[in-house]
Amino acid sequence: MLVSMLPMVAIVVIFYFLLVMPARKRQKKMDAMIANLKNGDRVITSSGIFGTIAGIKENSFHLKISDQVKIEIAKSAIAGLQSEEKQG
């Protein structure tokens, strides 16, 4: 019985190390980045909008996307920080 279960256990272990662990590590890194955002940080949203953080609420950000245009977006909509070389 144990020998017949061994391949299934091996598949589960391999699945965990190849898919679950990297995804959890990536999510923790993204959560830490979002938690450390502050006013003035330049970000890009998951929909491709570039902007600057203009305000922070509990579950959302105010994003300045133009001189007189600010939008409110969910914290989960942030895809990452905008790199310095792509500004302008």
C-alpha positions in Angstrom: 0.0 0.0 0.0 2.8 2.4 0.9 4.6 1.7 -2.3 1.5 2.5 -4.4 1.0 5.8 -2.6 4.7 6.9 -3.1 4.3 8.3 -6.6 1.3 10.3 -5.6 3.1 11.8 -2.6 6.1 12.6 -4.8 3.8 14.4 -7.3 2.3 16.5 -4.6 5.7 17.4 -3.1 7.0 18.4 -6.6 3.9 20.4 -7.3 4.3 22.3 -4.0 7.9 23.2 -4.6 7.5 24.2 -8.3 4.2 26.1 -8.1 3.0 26.9 -4.6 6.2 28.1 -2.9 7.2 30.6 -5.7 3.7 32.0 -5.9 3.6 32.5 -2.2 7.0 34.2 -2.2 6.0 36.5 -5.1 2.7 37.4 -3.2 4.6 38.2 0.0 7.0 40.4 -1.9 4.1 42.3 -3.6 2.3 42.7 -0.3 5.4 44.2 1.3 5.9 46.6 -1.7 2.3 47.8 -1.5 2.6 48.2 2.3 5.7 50.4 1.9 4.2 52.8 -0.8 4.1 56.4 0.2 3.0 59.7 -1.3 5.1 60.7 -4.3 5.9 57.1 -5.4 5.5 56.5 -9.1 3.5 53.3 -9.8 1.9 51.4 -12.6 -1.5 49.7 -12.2 -2.5 46.3 -13.4 -4.5 48.0 -16.2 -1.4 50.0 -17.4 -2.1 53.4 -15.9 1.0 55.3 -14.8 0.7 57.7 -11.9 2.0 59.1 -8.7 0.6 58.3 -5.3 -1.2 61.4 -4.0 -3.1 60.0 -1.0 -3.4 56.8 1.0 -6.5 55.3 2.5 -7.1 52.0 4.3 -8.0 50.0 1.2 -7.2 52.4 -1.7 -4.8 55.0 -3.1 -5.5 58.3 -4.7 -3.4 58.3 -7.9 -2.5 61.5 -9.7 -2.3 60.7 -13.4 -2.2 64.2 -14.8 -1.9 67.8 -13.5 -5.6 68.1 -12.5 -6.7 64.4 -12.6 -6.8 62.1 -9.6 -8.4 58.8 -9.4 -9.0 56.4 -6.6 -7.8 52.8 -7.1 -7.8 49.7 -5.0 -4.5 48.7 -3.4 -4.7 45.4 -5.2 -4.7 47.2 -8.5 -1.0 48.2 -8.1 1.2 46.1 -10.3 4.5 47.6 -9.4 6.8 50.6 -9.0 7.6 52.6 -12.2 11.3 52.3 -12.9 13.3 55.6 -12.9 14.6 55.2 -16.5 11.1 55.1 -18.0 9.9 58.4 -16.7 9.4 61.4 -18.9 
